[in-house]
Amino acid sequence: MQTYRPRELAPIVQMMTVWNDKAQFEKPEDQSPYWVVFVVGGGSFRFEIDKREGIAEKGDLLLCPPNVPLKRVMIRPSSFLVLYFSWFADEAEIRSEDQLAPGIVGKTTIRDKLRYASTYAYLAMLARPSDPAGKARRSFLLRDLWEQLDWEHDTLRRDTRPVSVDILMIKACAILKESAFETISLNQLAASLGLSTVQFSRRFRKMYGINPSEYVSELRLDKARELLLENRLTLDEIAVRCGYNNGFYFSRVFTQKMRISPSEYRQTYRV
């Protein structure tokens, strides 16, 4: 039997729901005649699909095949999208897990959190539109998520170089986590570690796959997204809490990275 990677298939989204800070599931177990994927935006919940079990959190895709029970228990109030969709290879519908390459069903994780969050935001904006264009865009964005997953999988598989543990970079990462929401100088941090800025950036990227400034940006944007949804703070107040100089600069960075303004993000998610 021929098997397919997700990028080789065309999804057609039949239905979609958006949940924000959901405290518990109405039913501990459910199943659908369609493929079902949970796109997790925050919180965490325990799942079991056939013999696969684990915890789904922010950045995870959770895929369940048609007519297969999905058991779930909420751990922390969660925000997520649920897409019910059909999958096609040319004109033939794909209905069985046996037709997919291994490792797709169950939980998979997108490593590029910024791109994941951007796609999540666009999908959430398209939760209600029932016109043909809206439906087509939902399917396009779902396919984009699978394409991103495949791309990251291929990149990871090609990179077979062993990554040694860099104790100094583990220390640097801890410092960045502690001080990400304050004014921080990467030049000064590098100097305190006995490194030049270039050496610091190179070693940090080798260890974590991302440079220090990008890492700080991810931490700040993660916190900003939470604050936008959880309260009615002004953009200036959110900027201060996330380490930005002012609301204008924060709004510019957020819009550039997320492809949606903070105000639009807040309006889209606060259902």
CYANA upper distance limits for C-alpha pairs under 8 A (distance plus 0.5 A):
  1 MET  CA     99 GLN  CA      7.52
  2 GLN  CA     99 GLN  CA      6.89
  3 THR  CA     98 ASP  CA      7.67
  3 THR  CA     99 GLN  CA      5.01
  3 THR  CA    100 LEU  CA      5.35
  3 THR  CA    101 ALA  CA      5.95
  4 TYR  CA      8 GLU  CA      6.64
  4 TYR  CA      9 LEU  CA      7.71
  4 TYR  CA     99 GLN  CA      6.76
  4 TYR  CA    100 LEU  CA      5.32
  4 TYR  CA    101 ALA  CA      5.96
  5 ARG  CA      9 LEU  CA      7.71
  5 ARG  CA    100 LEU  CA      6.65
  5 ARG  CA    101 ALA  CA      6.01
  5 ARG  CA    150 ASP  CA      8.06
  6 PRO  CA    100 LEU  CA      8.07
  6 PRO  CA    104 ILE  CA      8.48
  6 PRO  CA    143 ARG  CA      8.31
  6 PRO  CA    146 TRP  CA      6.17
  6 PRO  CA    147 GLU  CA      7.59
  6 PRO  CA    150 ASP  CA      7.83
  7 ARG  CA    143 ARG  CA      7.40
  7 ARG  CA    146 TRP  CA      6.39
  7 ARG  CA    147 GLU  CA      5.58
  7 ARG  CA    150 ASP  CA      7.31
  8 GLU  CA     89 ALA  CA      7.56
  9 LEU  CA     87 TRP  CA      6.70
  9 LEU  CA     88 PHE  CA      5.99
  9 LEU  CA     89 ALA  CA      5.61
  9 LEU  CA     90 ASP  CA      8.25
 10 ALA  CA     87 TRP  CA      6.14
 10 ALA  CA     88 PHE  CA      5.62
 10 ALA  CA     89 ALA  CA      7.01
 10 ALA  CA     90 ASP  CA      8.36
 10 ALA  CA    143 ARG  CA      7.47
 11 PRO  CA     85 PHE  CA      6.83
 11 PRO  CA     86 SER  CA      6.10
 11 PRO  CA     87 TRP  CA      5.00
 11 PRO  CA     88 PHE  CA      6.88
 11 PRO  CA    139 SER  CA      6.34
 11 PRO  CA    140 PHE  CA      8.42
 11 PRO  CA    142 LEU  CA      7.72
 11 PRO  CA    143 ARG  CA      6.88
 12 ILE  CA     85 PHE  CA      5.89
 12 ILE  CA     86 SER  CA      5.72
 12 ILE  CA     87 TRP  CA      6.91
 12 ILE  CA    136 ALA  CA      8.27
 12 ILE  CA    139 SER  CA      5.75
 13 VAL  CA     83 LEU  CA      7.07
 13 VAL  CA     84 TYR  CA      6.39
 13 VAL  CA     85 PHE  CA      4.64
 13 VAL  CA     86 SER  CA      6.97
 13 VAL  CA    135 LYS  CA      7.48
 13 VAL  CA    138 ARG  CA      7.04
 13 VAL  CA    139 SER  CA      5.79
 14 GLN  CA     83 LEU  CA      8.13
 14 GLN  CA     84 TYR  CA      6.10
 14 GLN  CA     85 PHE  CA      5.58
 14 GLN  CA     86 SER  CA      7.67
 15 MET  CA     83 LEU  CA      6.52
 15 MET  CA     84 TYR  CA      5.69
 15 MET  CA     85 PHE  CA      7.48
 16 MET  CA     81 LEU  CA      7.62
 16 MET  CA     82 VAL  CA      6.07
 16 MET  CA     83 LEU  CA      5.01
 16 MET  CA     84 TYR  CA      6.66
 16 MET  CA    127 ALA  CA      6.71
 17 THR  CA     81 LEU  CA      6.32
 17 THR  CA     82 VAL  CA      5.74
 17 THR  CA     83 LEU  CA      7.22
 17 THR  CA    127 ALA  CA      6.96
 18 VAL  CA     79 SER  CA      8.27
 18 VAL  CA     80 PHE  CA      6.71
 18 VAL  CA     81 LEU  CA      5.18
 18 VAL  CA     82 VAL  CA      7.03
 18 VAL  CA    124 ALA  CA      7.14
 18 VAL  CA    127 ALA  CA      7.25
 19 TRP  CA     78 SER  CA      8.16
 19 TRP  CA     79 SER  CA      5.80
 19 TRP  CA     80 PHE  CA      5.89
 19 TRP  CA     81 LEU  CA      6.76
 20 ASN  CA     78 SER  CA      6.99
 20 ASN  CA     79 SER  CA      4.69
 20 ASN  CA     80 PHE  CA      7.12
 20 ASN  CA    269 TYR  CA      7.64
 20 ASN  CA    270 ARG  CA      8.05
 20 ASN  CA    271 VAL  CA      7.98
 21 ASP  CA     42 GLY  CA      8.46
 21 ASP  CA     43 GLY  CA      8.09
 21 ASP  CA     77 PRO  CA      5.39
 21 ASP  CA     78 SER  CA      5.12
 21 ASP  CA     79 SER  CA      5.40
 22 LYS  CA     77 PRO  CA      5.56
 22 LYS  CA     78 SER  CA      5.61
 22 LYS  CA     79 SER  CA      6.73
 23 ALA  CA     74 MET  CA      7.51
 23 ALA  CA     76 ARG  CA      7.59
 23 ALA  CA     77 PRO  CA      4.91
 23 ALA  CA     78 SER  CA      7.28
 24 GLN  CA     73 VAL  CA      7.83
 24 GLN  CA     74 MET  CA      5.94
 24 GLN  CA     77 PRO  CA      7.51
 25 PHE  CA     72 ARG  CA      8.03
 25 PHE  CA     73 VAL  CA      7.46
 25 PHE  CA     74 MET  CA      7.27
 28 PRO  CA     71 LYS  CA      6.18
 28 PRO  CA     72 ARG  CA      5.98
 28 PRO  CA     73 VAL  CA      6.85
 29 GLU  CA     69 PRO  CA      6.91
 29 GLU  CA     70 LEU  CA      5.96
 29 GLU  CA     71 LYS  CA      4.77
 29 GLU  CA     72 ARG  CA      6.79
 30 ASP  CA     69 PRO  CA      6.02
 30 ASP  CA     70 LEU  CA      5.88
 30 ASP  CA     71 LYS  CA      7.15
 31 GLN  CA     66 PRO  CA      7.75
 31 GLN  CA     67 ASN  CA      6.01
 31 GLN  CA     68 VAL  CA      6.15
 31 GLN  CA     69 PRO  CA      5.18
 31 GLN  CA     70 LEU  CA      6.48
 32 SER  CA     36 VAL  CA      7.76
 32 SER  CA     66 PRO  CA      6.18
 32 SER  CA     67 ASN  CA      5.78
 32 SER  CA     68 VAL  CA      7.79
 32 SER  CA     69 PRO  CA      8.49
 33 PRO  CA     66 PRO  CA      5.30
 33 PRO  CA     67 ASN  CA      5.64
 34 TYR  CA     65 PRO  CA      7.62
 34 TYR  CA     66 PRO  CA      5.18
 34 TYR  CA     67 ASN  CA      7.76
 34 TYR  CA     84 TYR  CA      6.23
 34 TYR  CA     85 PHE  CA      6.10
 34 TYR  CA     86 SER  CA      6.48
 35 TRP  CA     63 LEU  CA      7.83
 35 TRP  CA     64 CYS  CA      6.49
 35 TRP  CA     65 PRO  CA      5.34
 35 TRP  CA     66 PRO  CA      5.33
 35 TRP  CA     84 TYR  CA      6.18
 35 TRP  CA     85 PHE  CA      5.75
 35 TRP  CA     86 SER  CA      6.57
 35 TRP  CA     87 TRP  CA      8.22
 35 TRP  CA     95 ARG  CA      8.38
 36 VAL  CA     63 LEU  CA      6.30
 36 VAL  CA     64 CYS  CA      5.71
 36 VAL  CA     65 PRO  CA      7.08
 36 VAL  CA     66 PRO  CA      7.80
 36 VAL  CA     82 VAL  CA      7.38
 36 VAL  CA     83 LEU  CA      6.20
 36 VAL  CA     84 TYR  CA      5.16
 36 VAL  CA     85 PHE  CA      6.90
 37 VAL  CA     61 LEU  CA      7.00
 37 VAL  CA     62 LEU  CA      5.81
 37 VAL  CA     63 LEU  CA      4.92
 37 VAL  CA     64 CYS  CA      6.83
 37 VAL  CA     82 VAL  CA      6.30
 37 VAL  CA     83 LEU  CA      5.89
 37 VAL  CA     84 TYR  CA      7.25
 38 PHE  CA     60 ASP  CA      8.47
 38 PHE  CA     61 LEU  CA      6.18
 38 PHE  CA     62 LEU  CA      5.44
 38 PHE  CA     63 LEU  CA      7.11
 38 PHE  CA     80 PHE  CA      6.98
 38 PHE  CA     81 LEU  CA      6.16
 38 PHE  CA     82 VAL  CA      5.18
 38 PHE  CA     83 LEU  CA      7.12
 39 VAL  CA     59 GLY  CA      7.95
 39 VAL  CA     60 ASP  CA      6.82
 39 VAL  CA     61 LEU  CA      5.47
 39 VAL  CA     62 LEU  CA      7.24
 39 VAL  CA     80 PHE  CA      5.96
 39 VAL  CA     81 LEU  CA      5.53
 39 VAL  CA     82 VAL  CA      6.93
 39 VAL  CA     83 LEU  CA      8.50
 39 VAL  CA    120 TYR  CA      7.96
 40 VAL  CA     56 ALA  CA      7.71
 40 VAL  CA     57 GLU  CA      6.53
 40 VAL  CA     58 LYS  CA      5.50
 40 VAL  CA     59 GLY  CA      6.40
 40 VAL  CA     60 ASP  CA      6.07
 40 VAL  CA     61 LEU  CA      6.99
 40 VAL  CA     78 SER  CA      8.22
 40 VAL  CA     79 SER  CA      6.86
 40 VAL  CA     80 PHE  CA      4.85
 40 VAL  CA     81 LEU  CA      7.01
 41 GLY  CA     57 GLU  CA      7.91
 41 GLY  CA     58 LYS  CA      5.25
 41 GLY  CA     59 GLY  CA      6.88
 41 GLY  CA     78 SER  CA      7.92
 41 GLY  CA     79 SER  CA      5.73
 41 GLY  CA     80 PHE  CA      5.60
 41 GLY  CA     81 LEU  CA      8.22
 41 GLY  CA    117 ALA  CA      7.99
 41 GLY  CA    120 TYR  CA      7.86
 42 GLY  CA     57 GLU  CA      6.69
 42 GLY  CA     58 LYS  CA      5.05
 42 GLY  CA     59 GLY  CA      8.44
 42 GLY  CA     78 SER  CA      5.77
 42 GLY  CA     79 SER  CA      5.53
 42 GLY  CA     80 PHE  CA      7.40
 43 GLY  CA     57 GLU  CA      6.43
 43 GLY  CA     58 LYS  CA      7.08
 43 GLY  CA     75 ILE  CA      8.15
 43 GLY  CA     76 ARG  CA      5.64
 43 GLY  CA     77 PRO  CA      5.89
 43 GLY  CA     78 SER  CA      4.48
 43 GLY  CA     79 SER  CA      6.90
 44 SER  CA     55 ILE  CA      7.10
 44 SER  CA     56 ALA  CA      6.03
 44 SER  CA     57 GLU  CA      5.08
 44 SER  CA     58 LYS  CA      7.79
 44 SER  CA     74 MET  CA      7.15
 44 SER  CA     75 ILE  CA      6.01
 44 SER  CA     76 ARG  CA      5.70
 44 SER  CA     77 PRO  CA      7.45
 44 SER  CA     78 SER  CA      6.32
 45 PHE  CA     55 ILE  CA      6.08
 45 PHE  CA     56 ALA  CA      6.02
 45 PHE  CA     57 GLU  CA      7.47
 45 PHE  CA     72 ARG  CA      7.19
 45 PHE  CA     73 VAL  CA      6.11
 45 PHE  CA     74 MET  CA      4.78
 45 PHE  CA     75 ILE  CA      5.26
 45 PHE  CA     76 ARG  CA      7.10
 45 PHE  CA     78 SER  CA      7.94
 46 ARG  CA     53 GLU  CA      7.92
 46 ARG  CA     54 GLY  CA      6.25
 46 ARG  CA     55 ILE  CA      4.90
 46 ARG  CA     56 ALA  CA      6.81
 46 ARG  CA     72 ARG  CA      5.95
 46 ARG  CA     73 VAL  CA      5.64
 46 ARG  CA     74 MET  CA      6.78
 46 ARG  CA     75 ILE  CA      7.21
 47 PHE  CA     53 GLU  CA      5.91
 47 PHE  CA     54 GLY  CA      6.13
 47 PHE  CA     55 ILE  CA      6.61
 47 PHE  CA     56 ALA  CA      7.64
 47 PHE  CA     70 LEU  CA      7.52
 47 PHE  CA     71 LYS  CA      5.96
 47 PHE  CA     72 ARG  CA      4.85
 47 PHE  CA     73 VAL  CA      7.09
 48 GLU  CA     52 ARG  CA      6.01
 48 GLU  CA     53 GLU  CA      4.66
 48 GLU  CA     54 GLY  CA      7.27
 48 GLU  CA     70 LEU  CA      6.47
 48 GLU  CA     71 LYS  CA      5.50
 48 GLU  CA     72 ARG  CA      6.97
 49 ILE  CA     53 GLU  CA      6.77
 49 ILE  CA     64 CYS  CA      7.25
 49 ILE  CA     68 VAL  CA      7.83
 49 ILE  CA     69 PRO  CA      6.94
 49 ILE  CA     70 LEU  CA      5.59
 49 ILE  CA     71 LYS  CA      7.07
 49 ILE  CA    106 GLY  CA      7.10
 50 ASP  CA     68 VAL  CA      7.79
 50 ASP  CA     69 PRO  CA      7.64
 50 ASP  CA     70 LEU  CA      8.16
 52 ARG  CA    106 GLY  CA      6.96
 53 GLU  CA    106 GLY  CA      8.26
 54 GLY  CA    107 LYS  CA      8.32
 56 ALA  CA     60 ASP  CA      6.56
 56 ALA  CA     61 LEU  CA      8.32
 56 ALA  CA     62 LEU  CA      7.65
 56 ALA  CA    107 LYS  CA      7.44
 59 GLY  CA    109 THR  CA      6.32
 59 GLY  CA    110 ILE  CA      6.22
 59 GLY  CA    111 ARG  CA      7.99
 59 GLY  CA    113 LYS  CA      6.99
 59 GLY  CA    116 TYR  CA      7.30
 59 GLY  CA    117 ALA  CA      8.42
 60 ASP  CA    107 LYS  CA      6.93
 60 ASP  CA    108 THR  CA      6.19
 60 ASP  CA    109 THR  CA      4.91
 60 ASP  CA    110 ILE  CA      6.85
 61 LEU  CA    106 GLY  CA      8.42
 61 LEU  CA    107 LYS  CA      6.16
 61 LEU  CA    108 THR  CA      5.78
 61 LEU  CA    109 THR  CA      6.55
 61 LEU  CA    110 ILE  CA      8.12
 62 LEU  CA    105 VAL  CA      7.85
 62 LEU  CA    106 GLY  CA      5.76
 62 LEU  CA    107 LYS  CA      5.01
 62 LEU  CA    108 THR  CA      7.04
 63 LEU  CA    104 ILE  CA      7.77
 63 LEU  CA    105 VAL  CA      5.58
 63 LEU  CA    106 GLY  CA      5.52
 63 LEU  CA    107 LYS  CA      7.04
 64 CYS  CA     68 VAL  CA      7.26
 64 CYS  CA     69 PRO  CA      8.49
 64 CYS  CA     70 LEU  CA      7.37
 64 CYS  CA    105 VAL  CA      6.59
 64 CYS  CA    106 GLY  CA      6.85
 65 PRO  CA     95 ARG  CA      7.86
 65 PRO  CA     96 SER  CA      7.28
 65 PRO  CA     97 GLU  CA      6.87
 65 PRO  CA    105 VAL  CA      7.72
 66 PRO  CA     95 ARG  CA      7.09
 66 PRO  CA     96 SER  CA      7.94
 74 MET  CA     78 SER  CA      8.17
 81 LEU  CA    120 TYR  CA      8.46
 81 LEU  CA    124 ALA  CA      7.82
 86 SER  CA     93 GLU  CA      7.79
 86 SER  CA     94 ILE  CA      8.05
 87 TRP  CA     93 GLU  CA      6.31
 87 TRP  CA     94 ILE  CA      5.86
 87 TRP  CA     95 ARG  CA      7.92
 88 PHE  CA     92 ALA  CA      5.98
 88 PHE  CA     93 GLU  CA      4.90
 88 PHE  CA     94 ILE  CA      6.02
 89 ALA  CA     93 GLU  CA      6.86
 89 ALA  CA     94 ILE  CA      7.32
 94 ILE  CA     99 GLN  CA      7.31
 95 ARG  CA     99 GLN  CA      8.16
 96 SER  CA    100 LEU  CA      7.99
 97 GLU  CA    105 VAL  CA      7.63
100 LEU  CA    104 ILE  CA      7.59
103 GLY  CA    108 THR  CA      8.41
104 ILE  CA    108 THR  CA      7.45
109 THR  CA    149 LEU  CA      8.03
110 ILE  CA    116 TYR  CA      7.27
110 ILE  CA    148 GLN  CA      7.89
110 ILE  CA    149 LEU  CA      6.39
110 ILE  CA    152 GLU  CA      8.13
111 ARG  CA    152 GLU  CA      7.83
112 ASP  CA    116 TYR  CA      6.70
113 LYS  CA    117 ALA  CA      6.47
113 LYS  CA    218 GLU  CA      8.08
114 LEU  CA    118 SER  CA      6.70
114 LEU  CA    218 GLU  CA      7.49
114 LEU  CA    257 LYS  CA      7.48
114 LEU  CA    258 MET  CA      7.39
115 ARG  CA    119 THR  CA      6.73
115 ARG  CA    258 MET  CA      8.06
116 TYR  CA    120 TYR  CA      6.56
116 TYR  CA    145 LEU  CA      8.00
117 ALA  CA    121 ALA  CA      6.63
117 ALA  CA    258 MET  CA      7.55
118 SER  CA    122 TYR  CA      6.89
118 SER  CA    257 LYS  CA      8.37
118 SER  CA    258 MET  CA      5.43
118 SER  CA    259 ARG  CA      7.02
118 SER  CA    260 ILE  CA      8.30
119 THR  CA    123 LEU  CA      6.64
119 THR  CA    141 LEU  CA      7.15
119 THR  CA    145 LEU  CA      7.99
120 TYR  CA    124 ALA  CA      6.67
121 ALA  CA    125 MET  CA      6.83
121 ALA  CA    260 ILE  CA      8.36
121 ALA  CA    265 TYR  CA      7.58
121 ALA  CA    268 THR  CA      8.33
122 TYR  CA    126 LEU  CA      7.07
122 TYR  CA    141 LEU  CA      8.39
123 LEU  CA    127 ALA  CA      7.04
123 LEU  CA    138 ARG  CA      6.70
123 LEU  CA    141 LEU  CA      7.34
124 ALA  CA    268 THR  CA      7.37
124 ALA  CA    269 TYR  CA      7.70
125 MET  CA    268 THR  CA      6.42
126 LEU  CA    134 GLY  CA      6.74
126 LEU  CA    137 ARG  CA      8.31
126 LEU  CA    138 ARG  CA      7.17
129 PRO  CA    134 GLY  CA      5.92
129 PRO  CA    135 LYS  CA      7.77
130 SER  CA    134 GLY  CA      6.65
130 SER  CA    135 LYS  CA      6.80
131 ASP  CA    135 LYS  CA      6.87
132 PRO  CA    136 ALA  CA      6.60
133 ALA  CA    137 ARG  CA      6.68
134 GLY  CA    138 ARG  CA      6.82
135 LYS  CA    139 SER  CA      7.00
136 ALA  CA    140 PHE  CA      6.66
137 ARG  CA    141 LEU  CA      6.59
138 ARG  CA    142 LEU  CA      6.72
139 SER  CA    143 ARG  CA      6.68
140 PHE  CA    144 ASP  CA      6.69
141 LEU  CA    145 LEU  CA      6.88
142 LEU  CA    146 TRP  CA      7.09
143 ARG  CA    147 GLU  CA      6.60
144 ASP  CA    148 GLN  CA      6.60
145 LEU  CA    149 LEU  CA      6.75
146 TRP  CA    150 ASP  CA      6.68
147 GLU  CA    151 TRP  CA      6.57
148 GLN  CA    152 GLU  CA      6.69
149 LEU  CA    153 HIS  CA      6.64
150 ASP  CA    154 ASP  CA      6.63
151 TRP  CA    155 THR  CA      6.69
152 GLU  CA    156 LEU  CA      6.55
153 HIS  CA    157 ARG  CA      6.62
154 ASP  CA    158 ARG  CA      6.70
155 THR  CA    159 ASP  CA      6.78
156 LEU  CA    160 THR  CA      8.07
163 VAL  CA    206 LYS  CA      7.95
163 VAL  CA    207 MET  CA      7.27
164 SER  CA    207 MET  CA      8.12
165 VAL  CA    207 MET  CA      7.69
166 ASP  CA    170 ILE  CA      6.90
166 ASP  CA    207 MET  CA      7.31
167 ILE  CA    171 LYS  CA      6.85
168 LEU  CA    172 ALA  CA      6.75
168 LEU  CA    193 LEU  CA      7.98
169 MET  CA    173 CYS  CA      6.48
169 MET  CA    203 ARG  CA      7.61
169 MET  CA    204 PHE  CA      6.34
169 MET  CA    207 MET  CA      7.66
170 ILE  CA    174 ALA  CA      6.83
171 LYS  CA    175 ILE  CA      6.85
172 ALA  CA    176 LEU  CA      6.72
172 ALA  CA    189 LEU  CA      8.35
172 ALA  CA    193 LEU  CA      8.47
173 CYS  CA    177 LYS  CA      6.73
174 ALA  CA    178 GLU  CA      6.81
175 ILE  CA    179 SER  CA      6.65
176 LEU  CA    180 ALA  CA      5.77
176 LEU  CA    216 VAL  CA      7.25
177 LYS  CA    216 VAL  CA      8.18
177 LYS  CA    219 LEU  CA      8.06
179 SER  CA    183 THR  CA      8.08
179 SER  CA    184 ILE  CA      7.24
180 ALA  CA    184 ILE  CA      7.40
180 ALA  CA    216 VAL  CA      6.14
180 ALA  CA    219 LEU  CA      7.37
180 ALA  CA    220 ARG  CA      7.28
180 ALA  CA    242 CYS  CA      8.16
180 ALA  CA    243 GLY  CA      7.22
181 PHE  CA    220 ARG  CA      7.00
181 PHE  CA    241 ARG  CA      6.86
181 PHE  CA    242 CYS  CA      5.12
181 PHE  CA    243 GLY  CA      4.52
181 PHE  CA    244 TYR  CA      8.27
182 GLU  CA    241 ARG  CA      8.48
182 GLU  CA    242 CYS  CA      7.78
182 GLU  CA    243 GLY  CA      5.18
182 GLU  CA    244 TYR  CA      8.49
183 THR  CA    243 GLY  CA      6.55
183 THR  CA    244 TYR  CA      8.35
185 SER  CA    189 LEU  CA      6.77
186 LEU  CA    190 ALA  CA      6.50
186 LEU  CA    197 THR  CA      7.72
186 LEU  CA    212 PRO  CA      8.16
186 LEU  CA    213 SER  CA      8.14
187 ASN  CA    191 ALA  CA      6.74
187 ASN  CA    196 SER  CA      8.08
187 ASN  CA    197 THR  CA      6.09
188 GLN  CA    192 SER  CA      6.64
189 LEU  CA    193 LEU  CA      6.91
190 ALA  CA    194 GLY  CA      6.89
190 ALA  CA    195 LEU  CA      5.60
190 ALA  CA    196 SER  CA      6.36
190 ALA  CA    197 THR  CA      6.03
190 ALA  CA    200 PHE  CA      6.25
191 ALA  CA    195 LEU  CA      5.84
191 ALA  CA    196 SER  CA      6.75
191 ALA  CA    197 THR  CA      8.03
195 LEU  CA    199 GLN  CA      6.37
195 LEU  CA    200 PHE  CA      6.36
196 SER  CA    200 PHE  CA      6.63
197 THR  CA    201 SER  CA      6.64
198 VAL  CA    202 ARG  CA      6.62
199 GLN  CA    203 ARG  CA      6.59
200 PHE  CA    204 PHE  CA      6.49
201 SER  CA    205 ARG  CA      6.59
201 SER  CA    211 ASN  CA      6.04
201 SER  CA    212 PRO  CA      6.64
202 ARG  CA    206 LYS  CA      6.70
202 ARG  CA    211 ASN  CA      7.84
203 ARG  CA    207 MET  CA      6.76
204 PHE  CA    208 TYR  CA      6.52
204 PHE  CA    209 GLY  CA      8.02
204 PHE  CA    210 ILE  CA      7.56
204 PHE  CA    211 ASN  CA      6.48
204 PHE  CA    212 PRO  CA      7.00
205 ARG  CA    209 GLY  CA      5.07
205 ARG  CA    210 ILE  CA      5.08
205 ARG  CA    211 ASN  CA      5.25
205 ARG  CA    212 PRO  CA      7.89
206 LYS  CA    210 ILE  CA      8.24
210 ILE  CA    214 GLU  CA      6.89
210 ILE  CA    215 TYR  CA      6.92
211 ASN  CA    215 TYR  CA      6.77
212 PRO  CA    216 VAL  CA      6.77
213 SER  CA    217 SER  CA      6.67
214 GLU  CA    218 GLU  CA      6.69
215 TYR  CA    219 LEU  CA      6.88
216 VAL  CA    220 ARG  CA      6.70
217 SER  CA    221 LEU  CA      6.57
218 GLU  CA    222 ASP  CA      6.49
219 LEU  CA    223 LYS  CA      6.88
220 ARG  CA    224 ALA  CA      6.59
220 ARG  CA    242 CYS  CA      5.79
220 ARG  CA    243 GLY  CA      7.51
221 LEU  CA    225 ARG  CA      6.55
221 LEU  CA    242 CYS  CA      8.19
221 LEU  CA    254 PHE  CA      7.54
222 ASP  CA    226 GLU  CA      7.01
223 LYS  CA    227 LEU  CA      6.76
223 LYS  CA    242 CYS  CA      7.12
224 ALA  CA    228 LEU  CA      6.60
224 ALA  CA    238 ILE  CA      7.03
224 ALA  CA    239 ALA  CA      8.26
224 ALA  CA    242 CYS  CA      6.85
225 ARG  CA    229 LEU  CA      7.03
226 GLU  CA    230 GLU  CA      6.50
227 LEU  CA    231 ASN  CA      6.55
227 LEU  CA    233 LEU  CA      7.97
227 LEU  CA    238 ILE  CA      7.30
228 LEU  CA    232 ARG  CA      7.60
228 LEU  CA    233 LEU  CA      7.85
228 LEU  CA    238 ILE  CA      8.21
228 LEU  CA    262 PRO  CA      7.81
228 LEU  CA    265 TYR  CA      8.22
228 LEU  CA    266 ARG  CA      6.04
229 LEU  CA    266 ARG  CA      6.34
229 LEU  CA    269 TYR  CA      7.32
229 LEU  CA    270 ARG  CA      6.66
233 LEU  CA    237 GLU  CA      6.37
233 LEU  CA    238 ILE  CA      6.76
234 THR  CA    238 ILE  CA      6.77
235 LEU  CA    239 ALA  CA      6.44
235 LEU  CA    246 ASN  CA      8.48
235 LEU  CA    247 GLY  CA      5.36
235 LEU  CA    248 PHE  CA      8.40
235 LEU  CA    250 PHE  CA      8.13
235 LEU  CA    251 SER  CA      7.98
235 LEU  CA    262 PRO  CA      8.41
236 ASP  CA    240 VAL  CA      6.85
236 ASP  CA    246 ASN  CA      5.93
236 ASP  CA    247 GLY  CA      4.51
236 ASP  CA    248 PHE  CA      8.13
237 GLU  CA    241 ARG  CA      6.91
237 GLU  CA    247 GLY  CA      7.94
238 ILE  CA    242 CYS  CA      6.65
238 ILE  CA    247 GLY  CA      7.92
239 ALA  CA    243 GLY  CA      6.70
239 ALA  CA    244 TYR  CA      5.31
239 ALA  CA    245 ASN  CA      7.12
239 ALA  CA    246 ASN  CA      6.06
239 ALA  CA    247 GLY  CA      5.81
239 ALA  CA    250 PHE  CA      6.17
240 VAL  CA    244 TYR  CA      6.12
240 VAL  CA    245 ASN  CA      7.01
240 VAL  CA    246 ASN  CA      7.15
240 VAL  CA    247 GLY  CA      8.49
244 TYR  CA    249 TYR  CA      7.45
244 TYR  CA    250 PHE  CA      6.32
245 ASN  CA    249 TYR  CA      7.24
245 ASN  CA    250 PHE  CA      7.96
246 ASN  CA    250 PHE  CA      6.74
247 GLY  CA    251 SER  CA      6.42
248 PHE  CA    252 ARG  CA      6.77
249 TYR  CA    253 VAL  CA      6.76
250 PHE  CA    254 PHE  CA      6.49
251 SER  CA    255 THR  CA      6.49
251 SER  CA    261 SER  CA      7.03
251 SER  CA    262 PRO  CA      6.68
252 ARG  CA    256 GLN  CA      6.60
252 ARG  CA    261 SER  CA      8.40
253 VAL  CA    257 LYS  CA      6.62
254 PHE  CA    258 MET  CA      6.21
254 PHE  CA    259 ARG  CA      8.16
254 PHE  CA    260 ILE  CA      7.90
254 PHE  CA    261 SER  CA      7.00
254 PHE  CA    262 PRO  CA      7.06
255 THR  CA    259 ARG  CA      5.53
255 THR  CA    260 ILE  CA      5.40
255 THR  CA    261 SER  CA      5.07
255 THR  CA    262 PRO  CA      7.36
256 GLN  CA    260 ILE  CA      8.10
260 ILE  CA    264 GLU  CA      6.86
260 ILE  CA    265 TYR  CA      6.84
261 SER  CA    265 TYR  CA      6.59
262 PRO  CA    266 ARG  CA      6.63
263 SER  CA    267 GLN  CA      6.66
264 GLU  CA    268 THR  CA      6.47
265 TYR  CA    269 TYR  CA      6.75
266 ARG  CA    270 ARG  CA      6.39
267 GLN  CA    271 VAL  CA      8.20
